[in-house]
């Protein structure tokens, strides 16, 4: 039987290195199993390490010593390979920690007493930047994060906390999300909204000024019409003979009617009493229905404006004696119709002057104005139901 002492120094050094490496392999295997919470494999590695350490310290006859090391090496190496492969190929606490450290957001979890159970690299950096201290107490860190949104080193972070229950124990979880890009877009959106509101105000002012301009233009056109009508009447009066009493009566009637109509065109104001206007124009007014209650205040004002325009046009252009006003309601519309018994236009009706302005005002309220000329002339004003009026 060969004694260990009879070996050469090189051979003894090799055996000593073998024992050292085998002991280190058992230690590494035990640590990997412990980190992965596989405690049975940790115990097995420690069981193998104990005789290896003993044989490393005690010199025995070479055959027994060599046999013991071979028997301890095979399971030790297999156990190390298994633990290394398990650590690389399976989900372990180490792999979870590695994954969470790679996330761009900060994550930490602590008990109710403030003891931190887990925190990734991002959250540790944020805690150091905000408090100047490492993340050791979760409750203190939550107090330091007073607002939901904070700016740290030029980046905007949103902090959110929630309570979770794990294995029957209540824990607090905090997540910090980088919202720098979203925050910048939100600020840009707020600026765009402010600019849009300013633009809307300017557009409203522009529309109001445009209404005033249209009104002034209508008054100017009415004055021109007054001038032309008066000139025509003056010429007709001068041309009429004094002996022709019937002709003079007709001309004076025209003077009275045209003066009233033209003054109304120039002034454009007046009450809502259609009967008084009809009496002044010597026009018979026939109301076939009552004004629908569904009409709003603005819609009623537009109705009276349309009625006055229809009465003036019936007398002025058609020589009508009667004007009928009727209403028709459907599920989504209200129709107001003004029909006169005067002369029917031969050509197509083109809106101008008062009718054109009436159509513009109606369009702003979502209503429409149309004209039909068949056996009689009918002006129709159509209102939408259940629709906000601007």
C-alpha contacts under 8 A as a table, 3 or more apart, distances in Angstrom:
res1	aa1	res2	aa2	distance
1	X	61	X	6.91
1	X	62	X	7.49
1	X	63	X	7.37
2	X	6	X	6.95
2	X	61	X	6.33
2	X	62	X	5.86
2	X	63	X	7.39
3	X	6	X	5.37
3	X	7	X	7.36
3	X	60	X	7.45
3	X	61	X	5.00
3	X	62	X	5.76
4	X	7	X	5.67
4	X	12	X	7.57
4	X	59	X	6.76
4	X	60	X	6.70
4	X	61	X	5.83
4	X	62	X	5.30
5	X	8	X	7.92
7	X	11	X	6.07
7	X	12	X	6.27
8	X	11	X	5.26
8	X	12	X	6.31
9	X	12	X	5.11
9	X	13	X	6.07
10	X	13	X	5.06
10	X	14	X	6.29
11	X	14	X	5.08
11	X	15	X	6.40
12	X	15	X	5.17
12	X	16	X	6.16
13	X	16	X	5.00
13	X	17	X	6.10
14	X	17	X	5.08
14	X	18	X	6.10
15	X	18	X	4.89
15	X	19	X	6.26
16	X	19	X	5.15
16	X	20	X	6.23
16	X	56	X	6.76
17	X	20	X	4.97
17	X	21	X	6.06
18	X	21	X	5.29
18	X	22	X	6.08
19	X	22	X	5.14
19	X	23	X	6.14
19	X	52	X	6.49
19	X	53	X	7.53
19	X	55	X	7.72
19	X	56	X	5.72
19	X	69	X	7.59
20	X	23	X	5.17
20	X	24	X	6.22
20	X	56	X	7.48
21	X	24	X	5.03
21	X	25	X	6.06
22	X	25	X	5.04
22	X	26	X	6.33
22	X	49	X	7.90
22	X	52	X	7.13
22	X	73	X	6.50
22	X	76	X	7.22
22	X	77	X	7.94
23	X	26	X	5.19
23	X	27	X	6.29
23	X	49	X	5.61
23	X	52	X	6.07
23	X	53	X	6.54
24	X	27	X	4.98
24	X	28	X	6.11
25	X	28	X	5.16
25	X	29	X	6.07
25	X	76	X	7.00
25	X	77	X	7.13
25	X	80	X	6.53
26	X	29	X	5.06
26	X	30	X	6.10
26	X	45	X	5.20
26	X	46	X	6.75
26	X	48	X	6.74
26	X	49	X	5.51
26	X	76	X	6.06
26	X	80	X	7.01
27	X	30	X	5.08
27	X	31	X	6.24
27	X	45	X	6.97
27	X	46	X	7.20
27	X	49	X	7.10
28	X	31	X	5.14
28	X	32	X	6.19
28	X	80	X	7.37
29	X	32	X	5.26
29	X	33	X	6.21
29	X	42	X	7.12
29	X	45	X	6.18
29	X	79	X	6.79
29	X	80	X	4.86
29	X	83	X	6.20
29	X	84	X	7.71
30	X	33	X	5.25
30	X	34	X	6.10
30	X	41	X	6.86
30	X	42	X	4.29
30	X	43	X	7.22
30	X	44	X	7.82
30	X	45	X	5.14
30	X	46	X	6.47
31	X	34	X	4.98
31	X	35	X	6.12
31	X	42	X	7.01
32	X	35	X	5.21
32	X	36	X	6.22
32	X	42	X	7.90
32	X	83	X	6.38
32	X	84	X	7.36
32	X	87	X	7.44
33	X	36	X	5.14
33	X	37	X	6.06
33	X	38	X	4.94
33	X	39	X	6.32
33	X	41	X	5.82
33	X	42	X	5.19
33	X	83	X	6.36
34	X	37	X	4.91
34	X	38	X	5.84
34	X	39	X	5.81
34	X	42	X	5.79
35	X	38	X	7.66
35	X	93	X	7.31
35	X	94	X	7.25
36	X	87	X	7.40
36	X	92	X	5.65
36	X	93	X	6.09
36	X	94	X	7.12
38	X	41	X	5.83
38	X	42	X	6.63
39	X	42	X	4.85
39	X	43	X	6.26
40	X	43	X	5.17
40	X	44	X	6.30
41	X	44	X	4.92
41	X	45	X	6.16
41	X	79	X	7.87
42	X	45	X	5.21
42	X	46	X	6.33
43	X	46	X	5.13
43	X	47	X	6.11
44	X	47	X	5.01
44	X	48	X	6.35
45	X	48	X	5.16
45	X	49	X	6.15
45	X	76	X	7.05
45	X	79	X	7.39
46	X	49	X	4.88
46	X	50	X	6.29
47	X	50	X	5.57
47	X	51	X	7.56
48	X	51	X	6.21
48	X	52	X	6.66
48	X	72	X	6.59
48	X	76	X	6.64
49	X	52	X	5.11
49	X	53	X	6.09
50	X	53	X	5.33
50	X	54	X	6.32
51	X	54	X	4.82
51	X	55	X	5.99
52	X	55	X	5.21
52	X	56	X	6.09
52	X	69	X	7.26
52	X	72	X	7.10
53	X	56	X	5.04
53	X	57	X	6.53
54	X	57	X	5.33
54	X	58	X	6.20
55	X	58	X	5.10
55	X	59	X	7.04
55	X	65	X	7.30
55	X	69	X	7.94
56	X	59	X	7.69
59	X	65	X	7.70
60	X	64	X	6.92
60	X	65	X	5.79
61	X	64	X	5.83
61	X	65	X	6.14
62	X	65	X	4.97
62	X	66	X	5.79
63	X	66	X	5.18
63	X	67	X	6.06
64	X	67	X	5.14
64	X	68	X	6.11
65	X	68	X	5.25
65	X	69	X	6.31
66	X	69	X	5.20
66	X	70	X	6.25
67	X	70	X	5.18
67	X	71	X	6.22
68	X	71	X	5.15
68	X	72	X	6.19
69	X	72	X	5.05
69	X	73	X	5.87
70	X	73	X	5.06
70	X	74	X	6.39
71	X	74	X	5.89
71	X	75	X	7.33
72	X	75	X	6.04
72	X	76	X	6.12
73	X	76	X	5.05
73	X	77	X	5.91
74	X	77	X	5.44
74	X	78	X	6.22
75	X	78	X	5.04
75	X	79	X	5.88
76	X	79	X	5.16
76	X	80	X	6.18
77	X	80	X	5.07
77	X	81	X	6.16
78	X	81	X	5.16
78	X	82	X	6.14
79	X	82	X	5.11
79	X	83	X	6.24
80	X	83	X	5.23
80	X	84	X	6.16
81	X	84	X	5.21
81	X	85	X	6.12
82	X	85	X	5.26
82	X	86	X	6.05
83	X	86	X	5.05
83	X	87	X	6.10
84	X	87	X	5.14
84	X	88	X	6.39
85	X	88	X	5.16
85	X	89	X	5.97
86	X	89	X	5.30
86	X	90	X	5.51
87	X	90	X	5.97
87	X	91	X	7.58
87	X	92	X	6.64
87	X	94	X	7.99
87	X	95	X	7.83
91	X	95	X	6.02
91	X	96	X	6.95
92	X	95	X	5.16
92	X	96	X	6.23
93	X	96	X	5.07
93	X	97	X	6.12
94	X	97	X	5.08
94	X	98	X	6.15
95	X	98	X	4.96
95	X	99	X	6.10
96	X	99	X	5.09
96	X	100	X	6.13
97	X	100	X	5.19
97	X	101	X	6.07
97	X	120	X	7.30
98	X	101	X	5.21
98	X	102	X	6.51
99	X	102	X	5.25
99	X	103	X	6.78
100	X	103	X	5.26
100	X	107	X	7.71
100	X	120	X	6.08
101	X	120	X	4.91
101	X	121	X	5.29
101	X	122	X	7.02
103	X	106	X	7.41
103	X	122	X	7.81
104	X	122	X	6.99
104	X	177	X	7.75
104	X	178	X	7.40
105	X	122	X	6.38
105	X	123	X	7.61
105	X	175	X	7.06
105	X	176	X	5.55
105	X	177	X	4.92
105	X	178	X	6.29
106	X	119	X	7.72
106	X	120	X	6.36
106	X	121	X	7.31
106	X	122	X	4.71
106	X	123	X	4.21
106	X	124	X	7.89
106	X	126	X	7.78
106	X	174	X	7.97
106	X	175	X	5.58
106	X	176	X	4.69
106	X	177	X	6.65
107	X	118	X	7.96
107	X	119	X	5.66
107	X	120	X	5.79
107	X	122	X	7.46
107	X	123	X	5.79
107	X	173	X	7.45
107	X	174	X	5.87
107	X	175	X	4.75
107	X	176	X	6.48
108	X	116	X	7.40
108	X	117	X	7.63
108	X	118	X	5.32
108	X	119	X	3.97
108	X	120	X	6.52
108	X	123	X	6.70
108	X	173	X	5.95
108	X	174	X	5.49
108	X	175	X	6.81
109	X	116	X	5.98
109	X	117	X	5.65
109	X	118	X	5.25
109	X	119	X	6.45
109	X	138	X	7.50
109	X	171	X	6.83
109	X	172	X	5.66
109	X	173	X	4.49
109	X	174	X	6.39
110	X	113	X	7.92
110	X	114	X	5.79
110	X	115	X	5.31
110	X	116	X	4.10
110	X	117	X	5.08
110	X	118	X	6.93
110	X	137	X	7.86
110	X	138	X	5.79
110	X	171	X	5.83
110	X	172	X	5.49
110	X	173	X	6.74
111	X	114	X	5.35
111	X	115	X	5.34
111	X	116	X	6.54
111	X	117	X	7.20
111	X	138	X	7.88
111	X	170	X	6.97
111	X	171	X	4.89
111	X	172	X	6.28
112	X	115	X	7.40
112	X	139	X	7.78
112	X	170	X	7.13
112	X	171	X	6.27
112	X	172	X	6.94
113	X	139	X	7.53
114	X	136	X	7.99
114	X	137	X	4.79
114	X	138	X	4.70
114	X	139	X	4.95
114	X	140	X	7.46
115	X	136	X	6.94
115	X	137	X	5.54
115	X	138	X	6.43
116	X	119	X	7.31
116	X	135	X	7.73
116	X	136	X	6.19
116	X	137	X	6.01
116	X	138	X	5.88
119	X	123	X	6.21
119	X	124	X	6.69
120	X	123	X	5.57
120	X	124	X	6.39
121	X	124	X	5.12
121	X	125	X	6.25
122	X	125	X	5.18
122	X	126	X	6.25
123	X	126	X	5.02
123	X	127	X	6.07
123	X	176	X	7.30
124	X	127	X	5.15
124	X	128	X	6.22
124	X	134	X	6.58
124	X	135	X	5.91
125	X	128	X	5.18
125	X	129	X	6.18
126	X	129	X	5.05
126	X	130	X	6.09
126	X	152	X	7.44
127	X	130	X	5.21
127	X	131	X	5.76
127	X	132	X	7.11
127	X	133	X	6.84
127	X	134	X	6.39
127	X	135	X	5.91
127	X	141	X	7.05
128	X	131	X	5.49
128	X	132	X	4.54
128	X	133	X	5.00
128	X	134	X	5.46
128	X	135	X	7.24
129	X	132	X	5.65
129	X	152	X	7.12
130	X	144	X	7.50
130	X	145	X	8.00
130	X	152	X	7.43
131	X	134	X	7.99
131	X	141	X	7.71
131	X	144	X	7.00
135	X	138	X	7.06
135	X	141	X	7.19
137	X	140	X	5.57
137	X	141	X	6.40
138	X	141	X	5.08
138	X	142	X	6.21
139	X	142	X	5.12
139	X	143	X	6.39
140	X	143	X	5.09
140	X	144	X	6.29
141	X	144	X	4.98
141	X	145	X	6.37
142	X	145	X	5.09
142	X	146	X	7.18
143	X	146	X	5.86
145	X	148	X	7.31
145	X	150	X	7.91
145	X	159	X	7.62
147	X	150	X	6.55
147	X	159	X	7.89
148	X	158	X	5.50
148	X	159	X	5.15
148	X	160	X	6.72
149	X	156	X	6.84
149	X	157	X	5.58
149	X	158	X	4.42
149	X	159	X	6.33
150	X	156	X	5.75
150	X	157	X	5.37
150	X	158	X	6.55
150	X	159	X	7.97
151	X	154	X	6.13
151	X	155	X	5.43
151	X	156	X	4.38
151	X	157	X	6.11
152	X	155	X	5.26
152	X	156	X	6.33
152	X	157	X	7.24
155	X	178	X	7.11
155	X	179	X	7.78
155	X	180	X	5.54
156	X	178	X	6.00
156	X	179	X	5.59
156	X	180	X	4.69
156	X	183	X	7.24
157	X	176	X	6.09
157	X	177	X	5.41
157	X	178	X	4.69
157	X	179	X	5.67
157	X	180	X	7.04
158	X	176	X	5.48
158	X	177	X	5.21
158	X	178	X	6.62
158	X	179	X	6.70
159	X	174	X	6.88
159	X	175	X	5.78
159	X	176	X	4.48
159	X	177	X	6.63
160	X	174	X	5.65
160	X	175	X	5.47
160	X	176	X	6.58
161	X	172	X	6.91
161	X	173	X	5.61
161	X	174	X	4.41
161	X	175	X	6.55
162	X	172	X	5.87
162	X	173	X	5.47
162	X	174	X	6.65
163	X	170	X	6.86
163	X	171	X	5.82
163	X	172	X	4.66
163	X	173	X	6.25
164	X	170	X	5.84
164	X	171	X	5.22
164	X	172	X	6.06
164	X	173	X	6.93
165	X	168	X	5.84
165	X	169	X	5.35
165	X	170	X	4.51
165	X	171	X	5.87
166	X	169	X	5.25
166	X	170	X	6.53
166	X	171	X	7.08
179	X	182	X	5.13
179	X	183	X	5.77
180	X	183	X	5.15
180	X	184	X	6.20
181	X	184	X	5.18
181	X	185	X	6.28
182	X	185	X	5.06
182	X	186	X	6.07
183	X	186	X	4.96
183	X	187	X	6.19
184	X	187	X	5.16
184	X	188	X	6.21
185	X	188	X	4.97
185	X	189	X	6.04
186	X	189	X	4.93
186	X	190	X	6.14
187	X	190	X	5.06
187	X	191	X	6.22
188	X	191	X	5.07
188	X	192	X	6.16
189	X	192	X	4.95
189	X	193	X	6.10
190	X	193	X	4.99
190	X	194	X	6.22
191	X	194	X	5.08
191	X	195	X	6.18
192	X	195	X	5.00
192	X	196	X	5.98
193	X	196	X	4.94
193	X	197	X	6.07
194	X	197	X	5.08
194	X	198	X	6.24
195	X	198	X	5.08
195	X	199	X	6.13
196	X	199	X	4.91
196	X	200	X	6.07
197	X	200	X	5.01
197	X	201	X	6.27
198	X	201	X	5.14
198	X	202	X	6.26
199	X	202	X	5.04
199	X	203	X	6.07
200	X	203	X	4.97
200	X	204	X	6.15
201	X	204	X	5.13
201	X	205	X	6.22
202	X	205	X	5.04
202	X	206	X	6.03
203	X	206	X	4.83
203	X	207	X	6.09
204	X	207	X	5.07
204	X	208	X	6.16
205	X	208	X	5.08
205	X	209	X	6.12
206	X	209	X	5.06
206	X	210	X	5.97
207	X	210	X	4.84
207	X	211	X	6.12
208	X	211	X	5.09
208	X	212	X	6.36
209	X	212	X	5.01
209	X	213	X	6.16
210	X	213	X	4.91
210	X	214	X	6.09
211	X	214	X	5.07
211	X	215	X	6.03
212	X	215	X	4.93
212	X	216	X	6.08
213	X	216	X	5.09
213	X	217	X	6.08
214	X	217	X	5.00
214	X	218	X	6.11
214	X	357	X	7.88
215	X	218	X	5.07
215	X	219	X	6.23
216	X	219	X	5.09
216	X	220	X	6.13
217	X	220	X	5.03
217	X	221	X	6.09
218	X	221	X	5.00
218	X	222	X	6.00
218	X	266	X	7.68
218	X	353	X	6.89
218	X	354	X	7.71
219	X	222	X	4.96
219	X	223	X	6.18
219	X	265	X	7.26
219	X	266	X	5.06
219	X	267	X	7.24
220	X	223	X	5.11
220	X	224	X	6.34
220	X	266	X	7.70
221	X	224	X	4.97
221	X	225	X	6.17
222	X	225	X	4.89
222	X	226	X	6.09
222	X	262	X	6.85
222	X	265	X	5.66
222	X	266	X	4.96
223	X	226	X	4.92
223	X	227	X	6.19
223	X	262	X	7.97
223	X	266	X	6.07
224	X	227	X	5.07
224	X	228	X	6.21
225	X	228	X	5.06
225	X	229	X	5.93
225	X	262	X	7.28
226	X	229	X	5.16
226	X	230	X	5.93
226	X	259	X	7.91
226	X	262	X	5.68
226	X	263	X	7.71
227	X	230	X	5.25
227	X	231	X	6.16
228	X	231	X	5.15
228	X	232	X	6.21
229	X	232	X	5.08
229	X	233	X	6.12
229	X	258	X	7.56
230	X	233	X	5.05
230	X	234	X	5.95
231	X	234	X	5.05
231	X	235	X	6.16
232	X	235	X	5.17
232	X	236	X	6.15
233	X	236	X	4.92
233	X	237	X	5.99
233	X	251	X	7.41
233	X	254	X	7.84
233	X	255	X	6.90
234	X	237	X	5.05
234	X	238	X	6.13
235	X	238	X	5.11
235	X	239	X	6.03
236	X	239	X	5.08
236	X	240	X	6.10
236	X	251	X	7.36
237	X	240	X	5.23
237	X	248	X	7.43
237	X	251	X	6.67
238	X	241	X	7.80
240	X	244	X	7.34
240	X	247	X	6.92
240	X	248	X	6.87
241	X	244	X	5.53
241	X	248	X	7.88
242	X	245	X	6.91
242	X	248	X	7.40
244	X	247	X	5.47
244	X	248	X	6.39
245	X	248	X	5.07
245	X	249	X	6.19
246	X	249	X	5.12
246	X	250	X	6.26
247	X	250	X	5.09
247	X	251	X	6.21
248	X	251	X	5.05
248	X	252	X	6.09
249	X	252	X	5.14
249	X	253	X	6.11
250	X	253	X	5.12
250	X	254	X	6.29
251	X	254	X	5.01
251	X	255	X	6.19
252	X	255	X	4.82
252	X	256	X	6.25
253	X	256	X	5.11
253	X	257	X	6.18
254	X	257	X	5.15
254	X	258	X	5.72
255	X	258	X	5.41
255	X	259	X	5.81
256	X	259	X	5.34
256	X	260	X	6.34
257	X	260	X	5.27
257	X	261	X	6.15
257	X	281	X	6.39
258	X	261	X	4.99
258	X	262	X	5.78
258	X	316	X	7.55
259	X	262	X	5.33
259	X	263	X	5.99
260	X	263	X	5.28
260	X	264	X	6.24
260	X	280	X	7.90
260	X	281	X	7.79
261	X	264	X	5.15
261	X	265	X	6.31
261	X	312	X	6.48
261	X	316	X	7.59
262	X	265	X	4.96
262	X	266	X	6.20
263	X	266	X	5.09
263	X	267	X	5.96
264	X	267	X	5.09
264	X	268	X	5.29
264	X	269	X	7.07
265	X	268	X	5.28
272	X	304	X	6.30
273	X	276	X	5.68
273	X	277	X	6.89
274	X	277	X	5.18
274	X	278	X	6.09
274	X	304	X	7.76
274	X	307	X	7.64
274	X	308	X	7.11
275	X	278	X	4.98
275	X	279	X	6.09
275	X	285	X	6.98
276	X	279	X	5.14
276	X	280	X	6.26
277	X	280	X	5.08
277	X	281	X	6.21
277	X	308	X	7.87
278	X	281	X	5.06
278	X	282	X	5.92
278	X	283	X	4.84
278	X	284	X	6.41
278	X	285	X	6.43
278	X	311	X	7.27
279	X	282	X	4.89
279	X	283	X	6.07
279	X	284	X	7.45
280	X	283	X	7.68
281	X	312	X	7.94
281	X	315	X	7.20
282	X	321	X	7.31
283	X	311	X	7.83
283	X	315	X	7.48
283	X	320	X	7.31
283	X	321	X	5.04
283	X	322	X	5.62
283	X	323	X	7.15
284	X	321	X	6.03
284	X	322	X	4.56
284	X	323	X	6.26
285	X	322	X	5.96
285	X	323	X	5.13
285	X	324	X	6.12
285	X	325	X	7.70
286	X	322	X	7.28
286	X	323	X	6.06
286	X	324	X	4.55
286	X	325	X	6.12
287	X	290	X	7.27
287	X	324	X	5.97
287	X	325	X	4.96
287	X	326	X	6.44
288	X	324	X	6.89
288	X	325	X	5.92
288	X	326	X	5.08
288	X	327	X	7.68
289	X	325	X	7.44
289	X	326	X	5.58
289	X	327	X	6.13
290	X	327	X	7.76
291	X	295	X	7.87
291	X	327	X	7.40
292	X	295	X	5.97
292	X	327	X	7.67
293	X	296	X	7.81
294	X	385	X	7.61
295	X	299	X	5.61
295	X	300	X	6.07
296	X	299	X	5.05
296	X	300	X	6.12
297	X	300	X	5.15
297	X	301	X	6.33
298	X	301	X	5.10
298	X	302	X	6.30
298	X	389	X	7.96
299	X	302	X	5.02
299	X	303	X	6.15
299	X	365	X	7.76
299	X	383	X	7.64
300	X	303	X	4.90
300	X	304	X	6.33
301	X	304	X	5.29
301	X	305	X	6.30
302	X	305	X	5.05
302	X	306	X	6.14
302	X	358	X	7.98
302	X	361	X	7.85
302	X	362	X	7.17
303	X	306	X	5.09
303	X	307	X	6.10
303	X	336	X	7.70
303	X	381	X	7.62
304	X	307	X	4.94
304	X	308	X	6.18
305	X	308	X	5.27
305	X	309	X	6.21
305	X	358	X	7.60
306	X	309	X	5.06
306	X	310	X	6.04
306	X	358	X	6.89
306	X	381	X	7.63
307	X	310	X	5.06
307	X	311	X	6.16
307	X	338	X	7.14
308	X	311	X	5.10
308	X	312	X	6.15
309	X	312	X	5.25
309	X	313	X	6.08
309	X	354	X	6.84
309	X	355	X	7.15
310	X	313	X	5.24
310	X	314	X	5.93
310	X	338	X	6.67
310	X	379	X	7.08
311	X	314	X	5.08
311	X	315	X	6.38
311	X	323	X	6.97
312	X	315	X	5.42
312	X	316	X	5.87
313	X	316	X	4.99
313	X	317	X	5.40
313	X	318	X	6.96
314	X	317	X	5.84
314	X	318	X	5.03
314	X	319	X	6.13
314	X	320	X	5.26
314	X	323	X	7.59
314	X	340	X	6.30
314	X	342	X	6.58
315	X	318	X	5.76
315	X	319	X	4.58
315	X	320	X	5.16
315	X	321	X	7.29
315	X	342	X	7.91
316	X	319	X	6.04
318	X	342	X	4.63
318	X	343	X	4.72
318	X	344	X	7.03
319	X	342	X	5.36
319	X	343	X	6.77
320	X	323	X	7.46
320	X	340	X	6.13
320	X	341	X	5.37
320	X	342	X	3.82
320	X	343	X	7.11
321	X	340	X	7.60
321	X	341	X	6.58
321	X	342	X	6.86
322	X	340	X	5.66
322	X	341	X	5.78
322	X	342	X	7.80
323	X	338	X	6.63
323	X	339	X	5.59
323	X	340	X	4.36
323	X	341	X	6.84
324	X	337	X	7.91
324	X	338	X	5.70
324	X	339	X	5.12
324	X	340	X	6.27
325	X	336	X	7.19
325	X	337	X	5.74
325	X	338	X	4.80
325	X	339	X	6.66
326	X	336	X	5.91
326	X	337	X	5.26
326	X	338	X	6.74
327	X	334	X	7.12
327	X	335	X	5.52
327	X	336	X	4.72
327	X	337	X	6.29
328	X	334	X	5.83
328	X	335	X	5.04
328	X	336	X	6.77
329	X	332	X	7.89
329	X	333	X	5.98
329	X	334	X	4.57
329	X	335	X	6.34
330	X	333	X	5.17
330	X	334	X	6.35
331	X	385	X	7.65
332	X	384	X	5.95
332	X	385	X	4.89
332	X	386	X	7.43
333	X	382	X	6.71
333	X	383	X	5.67
333	X	384	X	4.72
333	X	385	X	5.37
334	X	382	X	5.72
334	X	383	X	5.07
334	X	384	X	6.44
334	X	385	X	6.95
335	X	380	X	6.70
335	X	381	X	5.82
335	X	382	X	4.57
335	X	383	X	6.44
336	X	380	X	5.62
336	X	381	X	4.99
336	X	382	X	6.30
337	X	378	X	6.43
337	X	379	X	5.74
337	X	380	X	4.48
337	X	381	X	6.40
338	X	378	X	5.42
338	X	379	X	5.08
338	X	380	X	6.39
339	X	376	X	6.86
339	X	377	X	5.74
339	X	378	X	4.34
339	X	379	X	6.53
340	X	376	X	6.60
340	X	377	X	5.96
340	X	378	X	6.80
341	X	376	X	6.15
341	X	377	X	7.36
342	X	376	X	7.31
342	X	377	X	7.55
343	X	376	X	7.57
343	X	377	X	7.83
344	X	373	X	6.21
344	X	374	X	7.35
344	X	375	X	7.16
344	X	376	X	5.77
344	X	377	X	5.68
345	X	348	X	7.21
345	X	349	X	7.26
345	X	373	X	6.75
345	X	377	X	7.58
349	X	371	X	7.06
351	X	355	X	5.36
351	X	356	X	4.94
352	X	355	X	5.60
352	X	356	X	4.61
352	X	357	X	7.63
353	X	356	X	5.39
353	X	357	X	6.46
354	X	357	X	5.19
354	X	358	X	6.07
355	X	358	X	4.90
355	X	359	X	6.13
356	X	359	X	5.14
356	X	360	X	6.39
357	X	360	X	5.08
357	X	361	X	6.30
358	X	361	X	5.22
358	X	362	X	6.11
358	X	369	X	7.75
359	X	362	X	5.03
359	X	363	X	6.13
359	X	368	X	6.63
359	X	369	X	5.58
360	X	363	X	5.15
360	X	364	X	6.60
361	X	364	X	5.33
361	X	365	X	6.78
362	X	365	X	5.19
362	X	366	X	6.32
362	X	367	X	4.79
362	X	368	X	5.77
362	X	369	X	7.04
363	X	366	X	4.96
363	X	367	X	5.28
363	X	368	X	6.03
364	X	367	X	7.40
364	X	390	X	6.78
365	X	389	X	5.30
365	X	390	X	5.90
366	X	383	X	7.06
366	X	384	X	6.77
366	X	389	X	7.05
367	X	381	X	7.15
367	X	382	X	5.50
367	X	383	X	4.70
367	X	384	X	6.37
368	X	381	X	5.90
368	X	382	X	5.25
368	X	383	X	6.94
369	X	379	X	7.34
369	X	380	X	5.77
369	X	381	X	4.76
369	X	382	X	6.50
370	X	379	X	6.00
370	X	380	X	5.24
370	X	381	X	6.68
371	X	377	X	7.35
371	X	378	X	5.73
371	X	379	X	4.56
371	X	380	X	6.05
372	X	377	X	5.87
372	X	378	X	5.17
372	X	379	X	6.53
372	X	380	X	7.94
373	X	376	X	5.61
373	X	377	X	4.41
373	X	378	X	6.30
374	X	377	X	6.60
384	X	387	X	6.33
